[in-house]
Amino acid sequence: MPREQAGDQALDAAVAWTRRLRWAKANGVSPLAALRHWSGEPEDGRAGKVPVGRPFELPTLAALEELAAAG
């Protein structure tokens, strides 16, 4: 979920994550499993990093949009 307030950096991250998630889908890997895969990996210059910890799911897209807007 790109954050418009973050500008070009957020758009670059969105492109990098779109590639990662397309790869995951093509290989039968769920989005949550993909996040677990990238958790704890070194920071990527475009995609950023997924902090170590337990991934969580939000109940709705609206909840995700609200979380992204809050930063």
C-alpha positions as CSV (number, residue, x, y, z in Angstrom):
1,M,0.0,0.0,0.0
2,P,2.0,3.0,-1.2
3,R,1.8,6.2,0.9
4,E,1.4,9.2,-1.3
5,Q,2.9,11.4,1.5
6,A,6.2,9.6,1.1
7,G,6.6,10.7,-2.5
8,D,8.9,9.0,-5.0
9,Q,10.5,6.8,-2.5
10,A,7.1,5.1,-1.8
11,L,6.4,4.7,-5.5
12,D,9.8,3.0,-5.9
13,A,9.1,0.7,-3.0
14,A,5.7,-0.2,-4.5
15,V,7.4,-1.2,-7.8
16,A,9.9,-3.4,-5.9
17,W,7.2,-5.0,-3.9
18,T,4.9,-5.5,-6.9
19,R,7.8,-7.5,-8.5
20,R,8.3,-9.5,-5.3
21,L,4.6,-10.3,-4.9
22,R,4.2,-11.2,-8.6
23,W,7.1,-13.6,-8.3
24,A,5.5,-15.1,-5.2
25,K,2.1,-15.5,-6.9
26,A,3.7,-17.2,-10.0
27,N,5.5,-19.6,-7.6
28,G,2.4,-20.4,-5.5
29,V,3.7,-18.4,-2.5
30,S,1.0,-16.5,-0.5
31,P,1.5,-12.8,0.2
32,L,1.9,-13.6,3.9
33,A,4.5,-16.3,3.2
34,A,6.4,-13.8,1.0
35,L,6.4,-11.3,3.9
36,R,7.7,-14.0,6.2
37,H,10.4,-14.9,3.6
38,W,11.6,-11.3,3.5
39,S,11.3,-10.7,7.3
40,G,14.7,-10.0,8.8
41,E,16.5,-9.7,5.5
42,P,18.9,-6.7,5.0
43,E,17.3,-3.5,3.9
44,D,16.8,-3.2,0.2
45,G,17.5,0.2,-1.3
46,R,14.1,0.3,-3.0
47,A,11.8,-2.1,-1.2
48,G,13.0,-1.2,2.4
49,K,12.8,-4.0,4.9
50,V,10.3,-6.2,6.7
51,P,11.1,-6.0,10.5
52,V,11.6,-9.2,12.4
53,G,8.4,-10.1,14.2
54,R,5.1,-11.8,13.8
55,P,3.4,-10.7,10.6
56,F,-0.3,-9.9,11.1
57,E,-3.3,-9.7,8.9
58,L,-5.9,-6.9,8.9
59,P,-9.6,-7.7,8.5
60,T,-10.3,-5.4,5.5
61,L,-8.7,-3.4,2.8
62,A,-10.0,-0.2,4.5
63,A,-8.1,-1.2,7.7
64,L,-4.9,-1.5,5.6
65,E,-5.5,1.9,3.9
66,E,-6.1,3.5,7.3
67,L,-2.8,2.0,8.7
68,A,-0.9,3.2,5.6
69,A,-2.3,6.7,5.9
70,A,-1.3,6.9,9.6
71,G,2.3,6.1,8.7
